[in-house]
Amino acid sequence: MLRRPTQRLYHIATVPDWDQAQRDGEYRTSTRGRSLSDEGFIHASTAAQLLPVANAVYQDEPENLVLLELDPGRIGAGIRYEQVPGWADPFPHIYGPLEAAAVVQAVPLERDAAGSFRWPAGLARP
């Protein structure tokens, strides 16, 4: 379903990918080593989906992850909420490049003492 969300969306990126996006003015990584052209869209999450996704998909990633907080009103590409097998709620997918200006803030994705990801201290929780 194509709709324009009003609440913030989130994307987990590597520091090098985000650094490149800032130089280029747009972000083109879909997820873990896959580009927008490989996947056809950029994976995003709602606030409620963020930590379950981080802990399920990125647990083995080194400490170079950054959480991008996205303002959907600044995203020029279409956003579709689509069902993903094994997950209860549909996920927002961005069908085009993500403008660097759509990123409200980028903060390190932090882990707790047990190694699980936790909500970043520098990011307001919706």
Summary of the structure (lengths in Angstrom):
residues: 126
radius of gyration: 13.5
end to end distance: 23.1
largest distance: 39.1
contacts: 357
relative contact order: 0.26
helix: 25%
strand: 36%
